[in-house]
C-alpha cells in the first residue's frame, strides 16, 4: 500500500529544497535544518519509548 505522497524522487527533493531556500533564505537554512533534526530525534525517542512501554505492559500480563 502506497502512502498519500508516493515515492519522492531527486527532482521532487530538489524542488522542495529550492522552495525552502527561497522562503527561509540562505542565512537561516542551517538553523532550520538543525531544528528539523532535533524534532525528528525527539520523535524517534518518543516512538521508541512508546514501544518499550507496550512491551513492558505485555510482559506484565
Steps between C-alpha positions, in 0.01 A plus 500: 500500500644834397469810716333824406819661373646213302864453415717811525757520223802725465312768303232530766766528769683773307173690453416484872851614596486788249164618637633472856807703404281772345265517800755479782806648336857371495593656835240316706501171310752328735295591808184367334681175418621472859148554634358237265773256605423556869130450437560172317730381778239577765235325292716187475561507877128530571419220256763272652378580851145416398607162363700425815198590712279268293753215535516554876120487527489177298757338730295592807186332366 
